[in-house]
Amino acid sequence: MTNGLGKISMSFLFSIFVFFFISVFVALGSWQIVRLNWKLELINQIETSLKDTPIDLSSSKHTNYLRVKTSGLIDFEKQIYLYNLDEKGKPGFEVISPLTVENRNYLLNRGWIPFDKKNDQTINLIDSSKINGILKKQTKSNMFKPENDIPNNYWFTLNREDVFKYTGKNFSPYIIYLSGQNDLPKTKSITANISNNHKKYALTWFSLAISILLIYLYLRKKNY
């Protein structure tokens, strides 16, 4: 009698344990579906924004991936050289120029150059009265990247404190990525191709939940 009660008790606890994990995996899968729908909506918004006609920077509400046009004063003396790879994986610099538009400061990402073009005056041939670009909000720097070598103007991140030390200015949290220039600096291609693995993650969690359920049902049938 005691052994029978003990067996029932263990079976009950095992069932609670199994259905707890099934519930957790189903919840995680459902959350990934929510994230998937959010990401698809975001991608659609980005694609729509990238097709819109550029609007005046000073008269627009700043949002991610907004196409803008403006004019201003570029400070080539405080130009930042940010280490990065080009589209083919070749190392070099992204040229980041301070831009003043109606007393407001922006960082203008003018594109990529090879190492040997650093401080070359030919890369500064740009008409600052006709600037077209795309706004992107600056993201948090990767904590594992090396520290910026400010004295030698060799940067790994656009750390805002370092940028202030170097330029003496505060900048908008939105960076302007220059559009439409194929020569050096080679402008960065901004697209809606952002990571979207939520469907795969959802299928993984739901598959785990189903697998555990099938194993549980098999064991119950085998024992009873």
VOKOLZA-567735 format. One record per atom (N, C-alpha, C, O): x, y, z; residue in one letter. Coordinates in steps of 0.2 Angstrom, whole numbers, padded with zeros to 4 digits, always signed. Example, Ala and Ser with C-alpha at 12.3 -4.5 7.8 and 13.67 -1.06 7.14 Angstrom:
# residues 2
+0066-0028+0039A/+0062-0022+0039A/+0066-0016+0039A/+0071-0017+0042A/+0064-0011+0035S/+0068-0005+0036S/+0064+0000+0039S/+0067+0006+0040S/
//
This chain:
# residues 224
+0004-0006+0000M/+0000+0000+0000M/+0004+0006+0000M/+0003+0011-0004M/+0009+0006+0004T/+0014+0012+0005T/+0018+0013-0002T/+0019+0019-0004T/+0020+0007-0004N/+0024+0008-0011N/+0019+0010-0016N/+0022+0014-0021N/+0013+0008-0016G/+0008+0011-0021G/+0007+0018-0021G/+0007+0022-0026G/+0007+0021-0015L/+0006+0028-0014L/+0012+0032-0016L/+0012+0037-0019L/+0018+0029-0014G/+0024+0032-0016G/+0025+0032-0023G/+0027+0037-0026G/+0023+0027-0027K/+0023+0027-0034K/+0019+0032-0037K/+0021+0036-0042K/+0013+0033-0034I/+0008+0038-0037I/+0011+0045-0036I/+0010+0049-0040I/+0014+0046-0030S/+0017+0052-0028S/+0022+0054-0033S/+0023+0060-0035S/+0027+0050-0034M/+0032+0051-0039M/+0030+0052-0046M/+0033+0057-0049M/+0025+0049-0048S/+0022+0050-0054S/+0019+0057-0055S/+0019+0060-0060S/+0015+0059-0049F/+0012+0065-0049F/+0018+0071-0050F/+0017+0076-0054F/+0023+0070-0046L/+0028+0075-0046L/+0032+0075-0053L/+0034+0081-0055L/+0033+0069-0056F/+0036+0069-0062F/+0031+0073-0068F/+0034+0076-0072F/+0025+0072-0067S/+0020+0075-0072S/+0020+0083-0071S/+0020+0086-0076S/+0021+0085-0065I/+0021+0092-0064I/+0028+0095-0067I/+0028+0100-0070I/+0033+0091-0065F/+0040+0093-0068F/+0039+0094-0076F/+0042+0098-0079F/+0037+0089-0079V/+0036+0088-0086V/+0032+0094-0089V/+0034+0098-0094V/+0026+0095-0086F/+0021+0100-0089F/+0024+0107-0087F/+0022+0112-0091F/+0028+0108-0082F/+0031+0114-0081F/+0036+0116-0086F/+0035+0122-0089F/+0040+0112-0088F/+0045+0113-0094F/+0041+0114-0101F/+0043+0118-0105F/+0036+0110-0102I/+0032+0111-0108I/+0029+0118-0108I/+0029+0121-0113I/+0026+0120-0102S/+0023+0127-0102S/+0029+0132-0103S/+0027+0137-0107S/+0035+0131-0100V/+0040+0136-0101V/+0042+0137-0109V/+0043+0142-0111V/+0043+0131-0112F/+0045+0131-0119F/+0039+0134-0123F/+0041+0137-0128F/+0033+0132-0122V/+0027+0135-0126V/+0027+0143-0125V/+0026+0146-0130V/+0029+0145-0119A/+0029+0152-0118A/+0034+0156-0121A/+0034+0161-0124A/+0040+0152-0121L/+0046+0155-0125L/+0045+0155-0133L/+0046+0160-0136L/+0041+0150-0135G/+0040+0150-0142G/+0035+0155-0144G/+0035+0158-0149G/+0030+0156-0140S/+0025+0161-0141S/+0028+0168-0141S/+0026+0173-0145S/+0033+0169-0136W/+0036+0176-0136W/+0040+0177-0142W/+0040+0183-0145W/+0043+0172-0145Q/+0047+0173-0151Q/+0042+0174-0157Q/+0044+0178-0162Q/+0036+0172-0157I/+0031+0174-0162I/+0029+0181-0161I/+0028+0185-0166I/+0028+0184-0155V/+0027+0191-0154V/+0033+0195-0157V/+0032+0200-0160V/+0039+0193-0156R/+0045+0196-0158R/+0045+0196-0166R/+0048+0201-0169R/+0043+0190-0168L/+0043+0189-0176L/+0039+0195-0179L/+0041+0198-0184L/+0033+0195-0176N/+0028+0200-0179N/+0031+0207-0178N/+0030+0211-0183N/+0034+0209-0173W/+0037+0215-0172W/+0042+0217-0177W/+0043+0222-0180W/+0047+0212-0178K/+0052+0212-0182K/+0050+0213-0190K/+0053+0217-0193K/+0045+0209-0192L/+0042+0210-0198L/+0039+0217-0199L/+0040+0220-0205L/+0036+0220-0194E/+0033+0226-0195E/+0039+0232-0195E/+0038+0236-0199E/+0044+0231-0191L/+0050+0235-0192L/+0053+0235-0198L/+0054+0240-0201L/+0054+0229-0201I/+0057+0229-0208I/+0053+0232-0213I/+0055+0236-0217I/+0046+0231-0213N/+0042+0235-0217N/+0042+0242-0217N/+0042+0246-0222N/+0043+0245-0210Q/+0043+0252-0209Q/+0050+0255-0212Q/+0050+0260-0215Q/+0055+0251-0211I/+0062+0253-0214I/+0062+0253-0222I/+0064+0258-0225I/+0059+0248-0225E/+0059+0247-0232E/+0054+0253-0235E/+0056+0256-0240E/+0049+0255-0231T/+0045+0260-0234T/+0049+0267-0233T/+0048+0271-0237T/+0052+0268-0227S/+0056+0274-0226S/+0061+0275-0231S/+0062+0281-0233S/+0065+0270-0233L/+0070+0270-0237L/+0068+0272-0244L/+0072+0274-0249L/+0062+0271-0246K/+0059+0272-0253K/+0056+0279-0253K/+0055+0282-0258K/+0055+0283-0247D/+0052+0289-0247D/+0057+0295-0250D/+0063+0294-0250D/+0054+0300-0252T/+0058+0306-0254T/+0062+0309-0248T/+0059+0310-0243T/+0068+0311-0249P/+0072+0314-0243P/+0068+0321-0241P/+0066+0324-0245P/+0068+0322-0235I/+0065+0328-0232I/+0070+0332-0228I/+0075+0329-0226I/+0068+0338-0227D/+0073+0343-0224D/+0075+0341-0217D/+0070+0339-0213D/+0081+0340-0215L/+0083+0338-0209L/+0081+0342-0203L/+0079+0339-0198L/+0081+0349-0204S/+0079+0353-0199S/+0072+0354-0197S/+0070+0356-0192S/+0068+0352-0202S/+0061+0352-0201S/+0057+0346-0200S/+0051+0345-0200S/+0061+0340-0199S/+0058+0334-0198S/+0059+0331-0191S/+0064+0333-0188S/+0055+0327-0189K/+0056+0323-0183K/+0061+0317-0184K/+0060+0313-0189K/+0066+0317-0180H/+0071+0312-0182H/+0069+0305-0180H/+0067+0304-0174H/+0069+0301-0184T/+0068+0294-0183T/+0073+0289-0187T/+0076+0292-0191T/+0073+0283-0185N/+0078+0278-0188N/+0076+0277-0195N/+0070+0277-0197N/+0081+0277-0199Y/+0081+0276-0207Y/+0077+0281-0210Y/+0074+0280-0216Y/+0076+0287-0208L/+0073+0293-0211L/+0078+0295-0216L/+0084+0297-0215L/+0076+0296-0223R/+0080+0299-0228R/+0079+0307-0227R/+0074+0309-0227R/+0085+0310-0227V/+0085+0317-0226V/+0090+0321-0231V/+0094+0318-0234V/+0089+0327-0232K/+0093+0331-0235K/+0094+0338-0231K/+0090+0340-0227K/+0100+0340-0232T/+0102+0346-0228T/+0109+0349-0231T/+0111+0347-0236T/+0111+0355-0228S/+0117+0358-0229S/+0120+0360-0223S/+0116+0362-0218S/+0126+0361-0223G/+0130+0363-0217G/+0137+0364-0217G/+0140+0364-0223G/+0140+0365-0212L/+0147+0366-0211L/+0151+0360-0209L/+0150+0357-0203L/+0155+0357-0213I/+0159+0351-0211I/+0166+0353-0208I/+0169+0357-0211I/+0167+0350-0203D/+0174+0351-0199D/+0179+0346-0201D/+0179+0340-0198D/+0183+0347-0206F/+0188+0342-0208F/+0194+0341-0203F/+0197+0336-0203F/+0195+0346-0199E/+0200+0346-0195E/+0199+0341-0189E/+0204+0338-0186E/+0193+0340-0187K/+0191+0335-0182K/+0188+0329-0185K/+0184+0326-0181K/+0190+0327-0191Q/+0187+0321-0194Q/+0189+0315-0190Q/+0195+0315-0188Q/+0185+0310-0189I/+0186+0304-0185I/+0187+0298-0190I/+0183+0298-0195I/+0192+0294-0189Y/+0194+0288-0193Y/+0192+0282-0189Y/+0196+0280-0184Y/+0187+0279-0191L/+0184+0273-0187L/+0185+0267-0190L/+0183+0266-0196L/+0189+0263-0187Y/+0191+0256-0190Y/+0185+0252-0192Y/+0181+0251-0187Y/+0185+0249-0198N/+0180+0245-0200N/+0182+0241-0206N/+0187+0243-0209N/+0178+0236-0208L/+0179+0233-0214L/+0174+0235-0220L/+0169+0237-0218L/+0176+0234-0226D/+0172+0236-0231D/+0167+0230-0233D/+0168+0225-0229D/+0163+0231-0238E/+0159+0225-0239E/+0162+0219-0241E/+0159+0213-0241E/+0168+0219-0243K/+0172+0213-0245K/+0176+0211-0240K/+0180+0206-0241K/+0176+0214-0234G/+0180+0212-0228G/+0187+0215-0228G/+0191+0212-0224G/+0188+0220-0232K/+0195+0223-0232K/+0195+0228-0226K/+0191+0232-0226K/+0200+0228-0222P/+0201+0233-0216P/+0202+0240-0219P/+0206+0241-0224P/+0200+0245-0215G/+0201+0252-0217G/+0198+0256-0212G/+0197+0254-0206G/+0195+0262-0214F/+0192+0267-0210F/+0185+0269-0213F/+0185+0270-0219F/+0181+0270-0208E/+0175+0274-0210E/+0176+0281-0208E/+0179+0283-0202E/+0175+0286-0213V/+0176+0293-0211V/+0170+0296-0208V/+0165+0297-0211V/+0171+0299-0202I/+0166+0302-0198I/+0167+0309-0198I/+0172+0311-0194I/+0163+0313-0201S/+0165+0321-0201S/+0160+0324-0196S/+0154+0323-0197S/+0162+0329-0192P/+0157+0333-0188P/+0154+0338-0193P/+0157+0341-0197P/+0147+0338-0192L/+0143+0343-0197L/+0139+0347-0192L/+0135+0345-0188L/+0139+0354-0194T/+0135+0358-0190T/+0129+0361-0195T/+0131+0364-0200T/+0123+0360-0193V/+0117+0362-0196V/+0113+0366-0192V/+0110+0364-0187V/+0113+0373-0193E/+0109+0378-0190E/+0110+0377-0182E/+0106+0376-0178E/+0117+0377-0180N/+0119+0377-0173N/+0118+0370-0170N/+0118+0370-0164N/+0116+0365-0174R/+0115+0359-0171R/+0121+0354-0174R/+0122+0354-0180R/+0124+0350-0170N/+0129+0346-0172N/+0127+0339-0173N/+0124+0335-0170N/+0130+0336-0179Y/+0129+0329-0181Y/+0135+0326-0183Y/+0140+0329-0185Y/+0135+0319-0182L/+0141+0315-0185L/+0139+0313-0192L/+0134+0310-0193L/+0143+0314-0197L/+0141+0312-0204L/+0146+0307-0206L/+0152+0308-0207L/+0143+0301-0207N/+0147+0295-0209N/+0147+0295-0217N/+0143+0294-0220N/+0153+0297-0219R/+0154+0298-0226R/+0156+0292-0230R/+0156+0292-0236R/+0158+0287-0227G/+0159+0281-0230G/+0166+0278-0228G/+0170+0280-0224G/+0168+0273-0232W/+0174+0269-0231W/+0180+0271-0235W/+0179+0272-0241W/+0186+0271-0232I/+0192+0272-0236I/+0197+0267-0234I/+0197+0264-0228I/+0202+0265-0238P/+0208+0261-0236P/+0213+0265-0231P/+0212+0271-0231P/+0217+0261-0228F/+0221+0264-0223F/+0226+0270-0226F/+0227+0275-0223F/+0228+0269-0232D/+0233+0273-0235D/+0229+0280-0237D/+0233+0285-0239D/+0223+0280-0237K/+0219+0287-0239K/+0218+0291-0233K/+0215+0296-0233K/+0220+0289-0227K/+0219+0293-0221K/+0223+0300-0221K/+0229+0300-0223K/+0219+0305-0220N/+0222+0312-0220N/+0223+0314-0227N/+0226+0319-0228N/+0221+0310-0232D/+0222+0312-0239D/+0217+0318-0241D/+0211+0316-0240D/+0219+0323-0243Q/+0214+0329-0245Q/+0209+0327-0250Q/+0204+0330-0251Q/+0211+0322-0254T/+0206+0321-0260T/+0200+0317-0257T/+0195+0317-0261T/+0200+0315-0251I/+0194+0312-0249I/+0189+0317-0246I/+0183+0315-0244I/+0191+0323-0246N/+0187+0329-0243N/+0183+0333-0248N/+0181+0338-0247N/+0183+0330-0254L/+0180+0334-0260L/+0172+0332-0260L/+0170+0327-0262L/+0168+0336-0256I/+0161+0335-0255I/+0158+0342-0255I/+0160+0347-0252I/+0152+0342-0258D/+0148+0348-0258D/+0144+0348-0252D/+0138+0345-0252D/+0145+0352-0247S/+0142+0352-0241S/+0135+0356-0241S/+0131+0356-0236S/+0134+0359-0247S/+0127+0362-0248S/+0122+0358-0250S/+0116+0359-0250S/+0124+0351-0252K/+0119+0346-0255K/+0121+0340-0252K/+0124+0335-0255K/+0119+0339-0246I/+0120+0333-0242I/+0113+0328-0242I/+0108+0331-0239I/+0114+0322-0244N/+0108+0318-0244N/+0110+0312-0240N/+0116+0309-0241N/+0106+0309-0235G/+0108+0304-0231G/+0103+0300-0228G/+0097+0302-0229G/+0104+0296-0224I/+0099+0292-0220I/+0101+0292-0212I/+0107+0291-0211I/+0096+0294-0208L/+0097+0294-0201L/+0097+0287-0198L/+0093+0283-0200L/+0102+0286-0194K/+0102+0280-0189K/+0104+0282-0182K/+0109+0285-0181K/+0100+0280-0178K/+0102+0281-0171K/+0108+0277-0168K/+0108+0271-0170K/+0112+0281-0165Q/+0118+0277-0163Q/+0117+0272-0158Q/+0113+0273-0153Q/+0120+0266-0159T/+0119+0261-0154T/+0124+0261-0149T/+0130+0264-0150T/+0123+0257-0144K/+0128+0256-0138K/+0134+0253-0141K/+0134+0248-0144K/+0140+0255-0139S/+0147+0252-0141S/+0148+0245-0138S/+0146+0244-0133S/+0151+0241-0142N/+0153+0234-0140N/+0158+0235-0135N/+0163+0238-0136N/+0157+0233-0129M/+0162+0233-0123M/+0168+0230-0124M/+0173+0231-0121M/+0168+0225-0129F/+0174+0221-0130F/+0179+0224-0135F/+0184+0221-0136F/+0177+0229-0138K/+0182+0233-0143K/+0187+0236-0139K/+0186+0239-0134K/+0193+0237-0143P/+0199+0241-0140P/+0197+0248-0138P/+0192+0251-0141P/+0201+0251-0134E/+0200+0258-0133E/+0202+0262-0138E/+0206+0261-0142E/+0199+0268-0139N/+0201+0273-0145N/+0207+0276-0143N/+0209+0278-0138N/+0211+0276-0149D/+0218+0280-0148D/+0217+0287-0151D/+0218+0288-0157D/+0214+0291-0146I/+0212+0298-0148I/+0218+0302-0151I/+0218+0305-0156I/+0224+0302-0148P/+0230+0306-0150P/+0232+0304-0158P/+0234+0309-0161P/+0231+0298-0160N/+0233+0296-0166N/+0227+0295-0171N/+0227+0293-0177N/+0221+0298-0168N/+0215+0298-0172N/+0213+0291-0175N/+0212+0290-0181N/+0214+0286-0171Y/+0212+0279-0173Y/+0207+0276-0168Y/+0208+0275-0163Y/+0201+0276-0171W/+0195+0274-0167W/+0192+0267-0168W/+0193+0265-0174W/+0189+0264-0163F/+0186+0258-0164F/+0178+0259-0162F/+0174+0255-0164F/+0177+0264-0158T/+0170+0265-0157T/+0169+0273-0157T/+0173+0276-0156T/+0162+0275-0158L/+0161+0282-0157L/+0158+0283-0150L/+0153+0286-0149L/+0163+0282-0145N/+0161+0283-0138N/+0160+0290-0137N/+0164+0295-0139N/+0154+0292-0135R/+0152+0299-0135R/+0156+0304-0130R/+0157+0309-0132R/+0159+0301-0125E/+0164+0304-0121E/+0170+0306-0124E/+0173+0311-0124E/+0173+0301-0128D/+0179+0302-0132D/+0178+0307-0137D/+0182+0311-0139D/+0172+0306-0141V/+0170+0311-0146V/+0170+0318-0143V/+0173+0323-0147V/+0167+0319-0137F/+0167+0326-0134F/+0174+0328-0133F/+0176+0334-0134F/+0179+0324-0130K/+0186+0326-0129K/+0189+0328-0135K/+0193+0332-0135K/+0188+0324-0140Y/+0191+0326-0147Y/+0189+0332-0150Y/+0193+0336-0153Y/+0182+0333-0150T/+0179+0339-0154T/+0177+0344-0150T/+0177+0350-0152T/+0176+0343-0143G/+0174+0349-0139G/+0166+0350-0140G/+0164+0355-0138G/+0163+0345-0143K/+0156+0346-0145K/+0151+0340-0143K/+0154+0335-0143K/+0145+0342-0142N/+0140+0336-0141N/+0136+0336-0147N/+0135+0340-0151N/+0134+0329-0149F/+0131+0328-0155F/+0125+0325-0155F/+0123+0321-0149F/+0120+0325-0160S/+0114+0322-0160S/+0115+0314-0159S/+0120+0312-0162S/+0110+0311-0156P/+0111+0304-0156P/+0110+0300-0162P/+0111+0294-0163P/+0108+0304-0167Y/+0107+0301-0174Y/+0113+0303-0178Y/+0115+0309-0179Y/+0116+0298-0182I/+0121+0299-0186I/+0118+0299-0193I/+0114+0295-0195I/+0121+0303-0197I/+0119+0304-0204I/+0124+0300-0209I/+0130+0301-0209I/+0121+0295-0212Y/+0125+0291-0217Y/+0124+0293-0224Y/+0118+0293-0227Y/+0129+0296-0226L/+0129+0299-0233L/+0127+0294-0238L/+0129+0288-0238L/+0123+0297-0243S/+0120+0292-0248S/+0123+0295-0255S/+0125+0301-0256S/+0123+0290-0260G/+0124+0292-0267G/+0131+0294-0269G/+0132+0297-0274G/+0137+0291-0266Q/+0143+0293-0268Q/+0147+0286-0269Q/+0148+0282-0264Q/+0150+0285-0275N/+0153+0278-0276N/+0161+0279-0276N/+0164+0274-0275N/+0163+0285-0276D/+0171+0286-0276D/+0172+0286-0268D/+0168+0284-0264D/+0179+0286-0267L/+0181+0287-0260L/+0180+0293-0257L/+0181+0298-0260L/+0177+0293-0251P/+0175+0287-0247P/+0169+0284-0250P/+0164+0287-0253P/+0169+0278-0250K/+0163+0274-0252K/+0158+0273-0247K/+0158+0270-0242K/+0152+0276-0249T/+0146+0277-0244T/+0144+0270-0242T/+0144+0265-0246T/+0141+0269-0236K/+0139+0263-0234K/+0132+0262-0236K/+0128+0266-0236K/+0131+0256-0238S/+0124+0254-0240S/+0119+0252-0234S/+0121+0248-0230S/+0114+0256-0234I/+0109+0255-0228I/+0103+0252-0231I/+0100+0254-0235I/+0102+0246-0228T/+0096+0242-0231T/+0092+0239-0225T/+0093+0241-0219T/+0086+0236-0226A/+0082+0233-0221A/+0084+0226-0220A/+0080+0222-0216A/+0090+0224-0222N/+0092+0217-0221N/+0095+0217-0213N/+0101+0217-0212N/+0090+0216-0209I/+0092+0215-0202I/+0091+0208-0199I/+0086+0205-0202I/+0094+0206-0194S/+0093+0199-0192S/+0086+0198-0190S/+0083+0202-0186S/+0084+0192-0192N/+0077+0190-0190N/+0076+0183-0190N/+0074+0179-0195N/+0078+0180-0184N/+0078+0173-0183N/+0073+0170-0179N/+0073+0165-0176N/+0068+0175-0177H/+0063+0173-0172H/+0059+0167-0174H/+0056+0163-0170H/+0057+0166-0181K/+0053+0160-0183K/+0057+0154-0181K/+0054+0149-0179K/+0064+0154-0183K/+0068+0148-0181K/+0068+0146-0174K/+0067+0141-0172K/+0068+0152-0170Y/+0069+0151-0162Y/+0062+0148-0160Y/+0062+0144-0156Y/+0056+0151-0163A/+0050+0149-0161A/+0049+0141-0162A/+0046+0138-0158A/+0051+0139-0168L/+0050+0132-0170L/+0054+0128-0166L/+0052+0122-0164L/+0060+0130-0163T/+0064+0126-0159T/+0061+0125-0152T/+0061+0120-0150T/+0058+0131-0149W/+0055+0130-0143W/+0049+0126-0143W/+0048+0121-0139W/+0045+0126-0149F/+0039+0122-0149F/+0040+0115-0150F/+0037+0111-0148F/+0046+0114-0154S/+0048+0107-0155S/+0050+0103-0149S/+0049+0098-0148S/+0054+0107-0145L/+0056+0104-0138L/+0050+0103-0134L/+0049+0097-0131L/+0045+0107-0134A/+0039+0106-0130A/+0035+0100-0133A/+0033+0096-0129A/+0034+0099-0139I/+0031+0093-0142I/+0035+0087-0141I/+0032+0081-0139I/+0041+0087-0141S/+0046+0081-0140S/+0045+0079-0133S/+0044+0073-0132S/+0045+0083-0128I/+0045+0081-0121I/+0038+0078-0120I/+0037+0073-0116I/+0033+0081-0123L/+0026+0079-0122L/+0025+0072-0125L/+0022+0067-0121L/+0028+0070-0131L/+0028+0064-0134L/+0032+0058-0129L/+0029+0053-0129L/+0037+0060-0127I/+0041+0056-0123I/+0037+0054-0116I/+0037+0049-0114I/+0034+0060-0113Y/+0030+0059-0107Y/+0025+0054-0108Y/+0023+0049-0104Y/+0021+0055-0114L/+0015+0050-0115L/+0018+0043-0117L/+0014+0038-0115L/+0023+0042-0120Y/+0026+0036-0121Y/+0028+0032-0115Y/+0026+0026-0114Y/+0031+0036-0110L/+0033+0033-0104L/+0027+0031-0099L/+0027+0026-0096L/+0022+0035-0100R/+0015+0034-0096R/+0012+0028-0098R/+0010+0023-0095R/+0012+0027-0105K/+0009+0021-0108K/+0013+0015-0107K/+0010+0009-0105K/+0019+0016-0106K/+0024+0010-0105K/+0023+0007-0098K/+0023+0001-0097K/+0022+0012-0093N/+0022+0011-0086N/+0015+0009-0084N/+0014+0006-0079N/+0010+0011-0088Y/+0003+0009-0085Y/+0000+0005-0090Y/-0006+0003-0089Y/
//
